[in-house]
Amino acid sequence: MLAWLLDVLQPMKRTSIKQLLQHGQISVNGKPTTRFDYPLRPGDTVTLSRTPNDPARRDLDRSGIAIIHEDEAVIVIDKPAGLLTVATEGERVDTAFAWLNAYLNTKRLGRPFVVHRLDRETSGLLIFARTQEIRDQLQVDWENVAKTYLATVEGVPTPAEGGVQNFLTEGRDFRVRASDHERPGAKFAITRYRVVAKRGTHSLLEVVIETGRKHQIRVHLAGLGHPVIGDTVYEAKSDPAGRLGLHAWRLAFNHPVTGKRIELEAPHPTNLRRIVS
């Protein structure tokens, strides 16, 4: 079982796949199994559930949210594309914060605190704190959080591995623009990328950001002439997945209570993975 899962779920890490098994999120012919050595046979149907077999989490299914990690200090979720992180004037109910707040209220476990945000169109890992103090601690230590994304882009960047660093400024039209020189309101940004797969007119990049600016990856990759698929704001011409091709894939951070390094991963969505696989 484990060897087969490692093959079909790549590039997911072995530890992440074992967590899926431990939480009963893998089923064979409709029956959950926790055995990594379960003997698969020709004709078996294997299914992956986004959420563990926990009745308290069932309402989250309606939002598409999956809880990746939960303890007394932090909750890390896999946010689906199309869901806001927090409320706006136009939407106050259907947000990651609101769904998670309702989940915690059901279990009488307080409320979540927003540590950072993802664009509405971006899927993947999102950290919430369980207390205001933990939120503040995580934000102070944010430079030590390793953030890795998977970006499906138009074309194939040359060189296959490189970086971009410049200044980003948000305009009155809410678009972010890059410049080589600092200007009023500009923020310095650093993005590093590596091509990990390519197929036809698209490629998959592993992207590491050393800063966390609004639309940073989208602007930097578009500036290289390889916009993220589905990103019409930054001149993408193709939309093969019907969504923005950006996924917050991995997070690694120092636990605010234990100090232990926590490494988490959210599976690459199927509608993005199939484009270059």
VOBA-1610 file (N, C-alpha, C; in pm, whole numbers, padded with zeros to 5 digits, always signed):
BEGIN
Met+00082-00121+00000Met+00000+00000+00000Met+00086+00127+00000Leu+00183+00134+00093Leu+00262+00256+00107Leu+00340+00288-00019Ala+00403+00188-00079Ala+00480+00211-00200Ala+00391+00264-00312Trp+00271+00210-00323Trp+00177+00255-00427Trp+00134+00399-00402Leu+00104+00433-00277Leu+00064+00569-00242Leu+00177+00668-00269Leu+00300+00631-00236Leu+00414+00719-00262Leu+00426+00750-00411Asp+00392+00653-00495Asp+00401+00673-00639Asp+00289+00764-00691Val+00165+00737-00653Val+00052+00811-00711Val+00033+00948-00647Leu+00082+00969-00525Leu+00064+01097-00457Leu+00189+01185-00462Gln+00291+01142-00536Gln+00412+01224-00544Gln+00378+01363-00598Pro+00442+01472-00546Pro+00563+01470-00463Pro+00536+01475-00312Met+00423+01422-00264Met+00394+01424-00121Met+00498+01342-00044Lys+00537+01392+00073Lys+00638+01324+00154Lys+00581+01196+00219Arg+00672+01103+00248Arg+00635+00978+00312Arg+00565+01003+00446Thr+00616+01100+00526Thr+00555+01127+00657Thr+00412+01178+00643Ser+00386+01259+00539Ser+00251+01310+00518Ser+00155+01199+00479Ile+00201+01105+00398Ile+00116+00992+00358Ile+00087+00903+00478Lys+00186+00882+00563Lys+00163+00802+00684Lys+00060+00869+00775Gln+00061+01004+00779Gln-00038+01075+00860Gln-00178+01052+00806Leu-00193+01049+00673Leu-00323+01021+00613Leu-00372+00883+00657Leu-00284+00785+00657Leu-00321+00650+00700Leu-00357+00649+00848Gln-00277+00715+00931Gln-00303+00717+01075Gln-00437+00779+01109His-00479+00878+01029His-00605+00948+01056His-00725+00883+00986Gly-00704+00768+00924Gly-00815+00698+00860Gly-00866+00764+00734Gln-00779+00840+00664Gln-00821+00913+00545Gln-00801+00833+00416Ile-00746+00713+00428Ile-00731+00625+00312Ile-00828+00509+00326Ser-00908+00485+00221Ser-01002+00373+00222Ser-00975+00282+00103Val-00996+00153+00125Val-00985+00054+00018Val-01121-00014+00004Asn-01180+00002-00113Asn-01314-00054-00139Asn-01416-00006-00037Gly-01403+00124+00000Gly-01500+00187+00089Gly-01474+00170+00237Lys-01370+00096+00275Lys-01341+00073+00416Lys-01208+00139+00454Pro-01210+00232+00556Pro-01086+00299+00597Pro-00983+00198+00649Thr-00857+00224+00620Thr-00749+00139+00671Thr-00637+00228+00723Thr-00570+00181+00827Thr-00454+00253+00882Thr-00325+00176+00855Arg-00335+00066+00784Arg-00219-00022+00760Arg-00139+00025+00638Phe-00011+00057+00660Phe+00074+00095+00548Phe+00112-00026+00463Asp+00098-00148+00522Asp+00133-00269+00448Asp+00009-00343+00398Tyr-00104-00271+00389Tyr-00228-00332+00339Tyr-00203-00389+00199Pro-00237-00516+00175Pro-00208-00578+00045Pro-00311-00539-00061Leu-00272-00454-00155Leu-00361-00415-00263Leu-00366-00523-00371Arg-00486-00539-00429Arg-00505-00640-00534Arg-00562-00572-00659Pro-00539-00630-00775Pro-00597-00573-00898Pro-00748-00557-00883Gly-00799-00438-00920Gly-00941-00411-00910Gly-00982-00339-00784Asp-00894-00328-00684Asp-00924-00255-00561Asp-00944-00106-00593Thr-01037-00042-00522Thr-01060+00101-00536Thr-01008+00172-00411Val-00911+00261-00431Val-00851+00335-00320Val-00899+00479-00325Thr-00952+00530-00213Thr-01001+00668-00208Thr-00931+00743-00096Leu-00915+00875-00118Leu-00851+00964-00021Leu-00952+01065+00027Ser-00975+01071+00159Ser-01066+01169+00217Ser-00985+01291+00259Arg-01039+01411+00232Arg-00968+01534+00269Arg-00966+01555+00419Thr-01061+01498+00492Thr-01067+01521+00636Thr-01066+01389+00712Pro-01006+01385+00831Pro-01007+01265+00913Pro-01148+01221+00950Asn-01159+01096+00994Asn-01288+01040+01032Asn-01331+01092+01169Asp-01366+01221+01174Asp-01400+01290+01298Asp-01532+01363+01277Pro-01641+01321+01345Pro-01772+01383+01325Pro-01772+01534+01343Ala-01686+01586+01433Ala-01684+01729+01460Ala-01635+01810+01341Arg-01571+01742+01245Arg-01515+01813+01130Arg-01604+01806+01006Arg-01716+01741+01015Arg-01795+01716+00894Arg-01846+01845+00828Asp-01880+01946+00909Asp-01927+02071+00850Asp-01821+02138+00765Leu-01694+02116+00799Leu-01588+02176+00720Leu-01584+02121+00578Asp-01638+01999+00559Asp-01642+01941+00425Asp-01715+02031+00327Arg-01820+02098+00376Arg-01900+02183+00288Arg-01820+02301+00235Ser-01719+02343+00309Ser-01637+02456+00267Ser-01517+02412+00185Gly-01487+02283+00186Gly-01369+02233+00118Gly-01243+02240+00201Ile-01253+02284+00327Ile-01137+02297+00415Ile-01097+02161+00471Ala-00967+02135+00476Ala-00914+02017+00543Ala-00817+02062+00651Ile-00831+02007+00771Ile-00737+02038+00878Ile-00615+01947+00864Ile-00499+02008+00848Ile-00374+01935+00830Ile-00305+01910+00964His-00314+02006+01055His-00249+01995+01186His-00332+02073+01288Glu-00349+02012+01405Glu-00426+02079+01511Glu-00367+02041+01646Asp-00336+02141+01728Asp-00294+02117+01866Asp-00342+02232+01952Glu-00291+02243+02075Glu-00341+02342+02169Glu-00299+02485+02133Ala-00204+02500+02039Ala-00151+02632+02007Ala-00188+02679+01866Val-00189+02588+01770Val-00209+02627+01630Val-00301+02529+01559Ile-00365+02579+01453Ile-00440+02496+01359Ile-00393+02535+01219Val-00355+02435+01141Val-00313+02459+01003Val-00411+02389+00910Ile-00466+02464+00817Ile-00566+02409+00725Ile-00514+02409+00582Asp-00579+02329+00499Asp-00561+02332+00354Asp-00681+02406+00298Lys-00660+02532+00258Lys-00769+02616+00208Lys-00793+02589+00060Pro-00917+02569+00020Pro-00944+02549-00123Pro-00938+02681-00200Ala-00910+02673-00328Ala-00913+02791-00413Ala-01055+02847-00416Gly-01068+02980-00418Gly-01198+03044-00425Gly-01254+03086-00290Leu-01188+03046-00181Leu-01236+03080-00047Leu-01150+03191+00012Leu-01214+03297+00060Leu-01143+03406+00125Leu-01081+03359+00256Thr-00971+03421+00297Thr-00915+03393+00429Thr-00999+03458+00537Val-01029+03586+00520Val-01109+03662+00617Val-01217+03740+00543Ala-01305+03801+00619Ala-01420+03870+00562Ala-01380+03997+00487Thr-01461+04031+00388Thr-01451+04158+00318Thr-01589+04226+00327Glu-01600+04345+00272Glu-01729+04413+00274Glu-01834+04334+00197Gly-01790+04262+00094Gly-01885+04188+00012Gly-01913+04046+00058Glu-01828+03990+00144Glu-01845+03853+00190Glu-01799+03840+00335Arg-01892+03807+00424Arg-01859+03796+00566Arg-01882+03656+00622Val-01945+03570+00546Val-01982+03438+00598Val-01894+03327+00543Asp-01878+03323+00410Asp-01805+03213+00347Asp-01656+03244+00341Thr-01588+03232+00456Thr-01445+03257+00466Thr-01380+03145+00548Ala-01250+03128+00532Ala-01179+03026+00609Ala-01190+03056+00758Phe-01178+03183+00795Phe-01189+03220+00936Phe-01327+03184+00992Ala-01433+03217+00920Ala-01568+03192+00969Ala-01595+03042+00985Trp-01554+02962+00886Trp-01575+02817+00896Trp-01497+02757+01012Leu-01373+02801+01029Leu-01291+02748+01137Leu-01343+02795+01273Asn-01392+02917+01278Asn-01450+02968+01402Asn-01573+02886+01443Ala-01656+02852+01345Ala-01775+02771+01374Ala-01734+02632+01423Tyr-01631+02576+01362Tyr-01580+02444+01402Tyr-01533+02446+01548Leu-01456+02547+01585Leu-01406+02557+01722Leu-01519+02583+01821Asn-01616+02664+01779Asn-01731+02690+01867Asn-01808+02562+01896Thr-01823+02478+01794Thr-01894+02351+01812Thr-01825+02265+01917Lys-01693+02270+01920Lys-01616+02191+02015Lys-01585+02268+02144Arg-01638+02392+02152Arg-01616+02478+02269Arg-01467+02497+02298Leu-01396+02531+02191Leu-01251+02546+02201Leu-01205+02688+02169Gly-01292+02787+02189Gly-01251+02925+02167Gly-01265+02967+02022Arg-01177+03057+01978Arg-01182+03111+01843Arg-01042+03110+01783Pro-01035+03116+01648Pro-00904+03122+01583Pro-00854+03266+01572Phe-00724+03281+01555Phe-00663+03411+01533Phe-00580+03405+01405Val-00601+03503+01317Val-00537+03504+01185Val-00389+03538+01199Val-00303+03450+01146Val-00159+03473+01148Val-00113+03535+01016His-00165+03486+00904His-00130+03538+00772His-00247+03509+00679Arg-00234+03546+00553Arg-00343+03527+00457Arg-00292+03466+00328Leu-00386+03402+00257Leu-00363+03358+00120Leu-00463+03431+00030Asp-00422+03460-00094Asp-00517+03516-00189Asp-00637+03424-00204Arg-00750+03481-00233Arg-00872+03402-00250Arg-00853+03289-00351Glu-00782+03318-00460Glu-00768+03221-00570Glu-00660+03116-00542Thr-00581+03135-00437Thr-00471+03043-00404Thr-00519+02937-00304Ser-00481+02813-00327Ser-00514+02706-00234Ser-00392+02675-00149Gly-00414+02595-00042Gly-00301+02543+00034Gly-00297+02580+00180Leu-00179+02568+00238Leu-00161+02576+00382Leu-00177+02717+00439Leu-00255+02723+00546Leu-00287+02849+00611Leu-00286+02827+00762Ile-00207+02907+00835Ile-00192+02891+00980Ile-00285+02984+01055Phe-00354+02929+01156Phe-00430+03007+01253Phe-00377+02976+01392Ala-00376+03077+01479Ala-00334+03058+01618Ala-00456+03036+01705Arg-00434+02973+01820Arg-00545+02947+01913Arg-00563+03059+02014Thr-00461+03145+02029Thr-00470+03259+02119Thr-00403+03380+02054Gln-00434+03496+02107Gln-00374+03619+02056Gln-00223+03620+02080Glu-00182+03568+02194Glu-00039+03565+02227Glu+00038+03476+02129Ile-00020+03360+02096Ile+00045+03270+02001Ile+00052+03335+01863Arg-00055+03405+01824Arg-00054+03476+01695Arg+00061+03576+01690Asp+00073+03656+01796Asp+00179+03757+01798Asp+00317+03692+01791Gln+00333+03581+01860Gln+00461+03513+01862Gln+00497+03459+01723Leu+00399+03400+01655Leu+00423+03348+01521Leu+00456+03460+01422Gln+00388+03573+01435Gln+00412+03683+01344Gln+00550+03744+01366Val+00594+03751+01491Val+00728+03803+01520Val+00834+03711+01459Asp+00807+03581+01460Asp+00903+03481+01411Asp+00880+03447+01263Trp+00799+03527+01192Trp+00756+03491+01057Trp+00872+03477+00959Glu+00981+03548+00978Glu+01096+03536+00889Glu+01158+03397+00894Asn+01134+03324+01003Asn+01189+03190+01017Asn+01093+03081+00968Val+00979+03122+00913Val+00884+03026+00856Val+00922+03000+00711Ala+00945+02874+00677Ala+00979+02837+00539Ala+00850+02815+00461Lys+00832+02890+00352Lys+00709+02886+00274Lys+00741+02842+00130Thr+00687+02727+00091Thr+00713+02673-00043Thr+00580+02655-00117Tyr+00575+02707-00239Tyr+00455+02698-00322Tyr+00482+02612-00445Leu+00374+02563-00505Leu+00380+02502-00637Leu+00303+02593-00733Ala+00370+02635-00839Ala+00308+02725-00935Ala+00310+02661-01074Thr+00194+02650-01134Thr+00183+02601-01271Thr+00179+02724-01361Val+00275+02734-01453Val+00291+02857-01531Val+00288+02828-01680Glu+00273+02934-01755Glu+00280+02926-01900Glu+00426+02923-01943Gly+00460+02830-02033Gly+00596+02821-02082Gly+00691+02757-01981Val+00819+02762-02014Val+00923+02704-01929Val+01031+02809-01904Pro+01048+02852-01779Pro+01149+02956-01751Pro+01290+02909-01784Thr+01370+03004-01830Thr+01513+02981-01855Thr+01590+03093-01785Pro+01683+03058-01695Pro+01726+02924-01661Pro+01621+02847-01582Ala+01643+02717-01564Ala+01546+02632-01496Ala+01543+02657-01346Glu+01640+02727-01295Glu+01644+02761-01153Glu+01698+02902-01140Gly+01630+02984-01061Gly+01674+03122-01048Gly+01596+03197-00943Gly+01606+03330-00947Gly+01538+03411-00847Gly+01507+03549-00900Val+01416+03616-00829Val+01378+03753-00862Val+01378+03834-00733Gln+01436+03952-00737Gln+01427+04042-00623Gln+01412+04185-00673Asn+01311+04251-00622Asn+01285+04390-00659Asn+01186+04449-00558Phe+01129+04564-00593Phe+01036+04632-00504Phe+00894+04621-00561Leu+00797+04596-00475Leu+00657+04581-00516Leu+00573+04693-00457Thr+00486+04750-00540Thr+00400+04859-00498Thr+00257+04831-00542Glu+00161+04843-00451Glu+00021+04824-00485Glu-00040+04955-00530Gly-00105+04954-00648Gly-00165+05075-00701Gly-00309+05093-00655Arg-00366+05204-00695Arg-00506+05232-00659Arg-00603+05133-00723Asp-00559+05068-00828Asp-00643+04968-00894Asp-00625+04829-00831Phe-00549+04824-00719Phe-00523+04701-00643Phe-00427+04606-00713Arg-00376+04641-00830Arg-00273+04562-00894Arg-00138+04596-00831Val-00051+04496-00827Val+00082+04516-00771Val+00182+04524-00887Arg+00272+04622-00879Arg+00370+04643-00984Arg+00511+04638-00929Ala+00603+04586-01010Ala+00742+04570-00967Ala+00828+04683-01023Ser+00931+04718-00947Ser+01027+04819-00990Ser+01164+04784-00935Asp+01268+04824-01006Asp+01405+04795-00962Asp+01451+04888-00851His+01381+05001-00837His+01423+05100-00738His+01310+05125-00638Glu+01347+05157-00518Glu+01248+05183-00414Glu+01172+05312-00444Arg+01043+05309-00417Arg+00957+05426-00434Arg+00862+05432-00316Pro+00791+05542-00297Pro+00701+05553-00181Pro+00601+05437-00176Gly+00593+05371-00061Gly+00500+05260-00043Gly+00550+05126-00093Ala+00669+05122-00153Ala+00721+04998-00209Ala+00776+04907-00099Lys+00767+04775-00123Lys+00820+04675-00029Lys+00914+04581-00104Phe+01029+04555-00043Phe+01128+04468-00106Phe+01079+04324-00102Ala+01100+04249-00211Ala+01051+04112-00221Ala+01153+04023-00290Ile+01165+03898-00239Ile+01257+03800-00296Ile+01183+03670-00320Thr+01192+03620-00442Thr+01130+03493-00481Thr+01234+03406-00550Arg+01238+03277-00513Arg+01327+03182-00580Arg+01242+03068-00638Tyr+01280+03019-00754Tyr+01202+02916-00822Tyr+01292+02807-00878Arg+01230+02692-00905Arg+01298+02578-00968Arg+01196+02500-01050Val+01227+02473-01175Val+01137+02394-01261Val+01147+02248-01217Val+01032+02188-01182Val+01032+02048-01138Val+00962+01956-01237Ala+00886+02012-01330Ala+00819+01930-01432Ala+00774+02020-01546Lys+00758+01962-01664Lys+00707+02038-01777Lys+00636+01944-01874Arg+00537+01999-01939Arg+00460+01921-02037Arg+00394+02018-02134Gly+00425+02002-02259Gly+00367+02089-02360Gly+00401+02235-02336Thr+00298+02318-02324Thr+00318+02463-02310Thr+00316+02510-02166His+00321+02417-02069His+00316+02456-01928His+00426+02387-01849Ser+00461+02446-01736Ser+00560+02385-01647Ser+00518+02406-01502Leu+00573+02320-01416Leu+00546+02326-01273Leu+00672+02375-01203Leu+00656+02479-01122Leu+00769+02536-01050Leu+00752+02516-00900Glu+00861+02485-00833Glu+00867+02490-00687Glu+00918+02629-00651Val+00841+02702-00575Val+00871+02843-00548Val+00887+02866-00398Val+00997+02929-00361Val+01022+02963-00221Val+01024+03115-00210Ile+00946+03169-00116Ile+00947+03314-00097Ile+01018+03348+00034Glu+01111+03441+00025Glu+01183+03486+00143Glu+01115+03604+00209Thr+01018+03662+00137Thr+00933+03768+00191Thr+00790+03729+00159Gly+00695+03795+00220Gly+00555+03760+00196Gly+00473+03882+00157Arg+00489+03926+00034Arg+00417+04045-00015Arg+00294+04006-00094Lys+00199+04097-00101Lys+00076+04073-00176Lys+00110+04043-00322His+00055+03933-00375His+00069+03893-00515His+00215+03874-00556Gln+00304+03852-00460Gln+00447+03847-00489Gln+00483+03746-00596Ile+00441+03620-00577Ile+00477+03516-00673Ile+00415+03545-00810Arg+00292+03588-00810Arg+00221+03614-00935Arg+00290+03724-01015Val+00329+03832-00947Val+00395+03943-01015Val+00535+03904-01063His+00610+03835-00979His+00747+03799-01017His+00750+03701-01133Leu+00663+03600-01133Leu+00664+03504-01242Leu+00613+03568-01372Ala+00513+03654-01361Ala+00466+03726-01480Ala+00576+03814-01536Gly+00657+03872-01447Gly+00769+03956-01490Gly+00875+03879-01565Leu+00883+03748-01540Leu+00977+03662-01613Leu+00921+03620-01748Gly+00795+03657-01774Gly+00731+03616-01897Gly+00661+03483-01888His+00641+03434-01762His+00577+03305-01739His+00469+03319-01631Pro+00357+03384-01665Pro+00252+03405-01566Pro+00190+03274-01518Val+00137+03276-01398Val+00066+03162-01342Val-00061+03141-01423Ile-00091+03017-01457Ile-00211+02989-01536Ile-00335+03042-01463Gly-00430+03089-01540Gly-00555+03139-01482Gly-00546+03278-01423Asp-00426+03340-01429Asp-00407+03470-01365Asp-00425+03582-01467Thr-00551+03612-01499Thr-00580+03715-01599Thr-00539+03854-01551Val-00529+03875-01420Val-00486+04005-01367Val-00345+04037-01414Tyr-00261+03932-01423Tyr-00122+03951-01462Tyr-00089+03885-01596Glu-00187+03898-01688Glu-00167+03870-01830Glu-00156+03724-01870Ala-00204+03629-01789Ala-00205+03490-01832Ala-00303+03473-01948Lys-00264+03391-02045Lys-00349+03369-02163Lys-00422+03235-02157Ser-00385+03148-02063Ser-00447+03015-02057Ser-00503+02989-01917Asp-00606+02903-01914Asp-00671+02868-01787Asp-00715+02722-01792Pro-00621+02629-01808Pro-00658+02488-01827Pro-00719+02421-01705Ala-00700+02478-01586Ala-00755+02418-01465Ala-00881+02488-01416Gly-00919+02598-01480Gly-01036+02672-01436Gly-01015+02741-01302Arg-00890+02769-01268Arg-00855+02834-01141Arg-00712+02885-01152Leu-00672+02965-01055Leu-00534+03011-01047Leu-00442+02892-01015Gly-00332+02881-01087Gly-00242+02767-01070Gly-00139+02785-00960Leu-00182+02831-00844Leu-00089+02856-00733Leu-00138+02784-00608His-00046+02708-00545His-00082+02626-00429His+00026+02639-00323Ala-00016+02678-00200Ala+00076+02687-00086Ala+00103+02545-00037Trp+00214+02488-00079Trp+00241+02344-00069Trp+00299+02303+00065Arg+00404+02368+00109Arg+00472+02329+00232Arg+00495+02448+00325Leu+00488+02419+00455Leu+00521+02517+00559Leu+00608+02448+00663Ala+00710+02518+00710Ala+00792+02467+00819Ala+00813+02583+00917Phe+00780+02559+01043Phe+00790+02667+01142Phe+00826+02610+01278Asn+00879+02694+01363Asn+00910+02655+01500Asn+00783+02663+01584His+00746+02552+01646His+00623+02552+01726His+00635+02654+01838Pro+00534+02741+01852Pro+00544+02851+01949Pro+00546+02807+02096Val+00511+02683+02124Val+00513+02633+02263Val+00631+02539+02287Thr+00645+02440+02202Thr+00749+02337+02223Thr+00883+02375+02162Gly+00881+02464+02061Gly+01004+02498+01991Gly+01042+02398+01884Lys+00970+02287+01876Lys+00999+02184+01778Lys+00969+02235+01637Arg+01053+02197+01541Arg+01031+02236+01403Arg+00918+02151+01344Ile+00812+02217+01300Ile+00696+02151+01242Ile+00703+02164+01090Glu+00694+02053+01018Glu+00695+02054+00872Glu+00566+01992+00821Leu+00491+02071+00742Leu+00360+02027+00695Leu+00351+02042+00543Glu+00259+01965+00487Glu+00243+01963+00341Glu+00096+01944+00305Ala+00049+02017+00206Ala-00088+02002+00155Ala-00081+01941+00016Pro-00155+01832-00012Pro-00147+01766-00143Pro-00174+01863-00258His-00099+01847-00365His-00119+01929-00484His-00254+01893-00545Pro-00345+01988-00564Pro-00478+01957-00618Pro-00470+01885-00752Thr-00559+01788-00770Thr-00558+01704-00889Thr-00572+01786-01017Asn-00658+01889-01015Asn-00680+01966-01138Asn-00558+02047-01179Leu-00464+02067-01087Leu-00337+02131-01122Leu-00231+02027-01156Arg-00228+01919-01080Arg-00125+01817-01099Arg-00134+01753-01238Arg-00255+01734-01288Arg-00272+01663-01415Arg-00218+01743-01534Ile-00200+01874-01519Ile-00158+01957-01633Ile-00016+01926-01677Val+00070+01891-01582Val+00210+01866-01619Val+00254+01724-01586Ser+00160+01638-01542Ser+00199+01501-01507Ser+00167+01405-01621
//
